[in-house]
Amino acid sequence: MPGLIQLIAREDEKGRVVGAAHLAWSLGMLSGSLGGGKLIDWGPIWPFGISVLFCLGALACGVGLFRLHGKNENPLN
């Protein structure tokens, strides 16, 4: 995550972006645990099916960031 923050955040807003990223991470962990428990009540396959949808969404976000920042930029240099 810090590598992405280095790419997308300006120097003066990195602290705020890191805070927002940690908030999103914590809320995701909490809602994932609660939602996963509820999905297990519906059936054991539901949590896996829903996680596939979220993974596809994350892949779409990654591709969007890649296109936004260009193919020729190398963040490791």
Secondary structure, 3 states (H helix, E strand, C coil): CHHHHHHHCCHHHHHHHHHHHHHHHHHHHHHHHHHHHHHHHHCCCHHHHHHHHHHHHHHHHHHHHHHHHCCCCCCCC
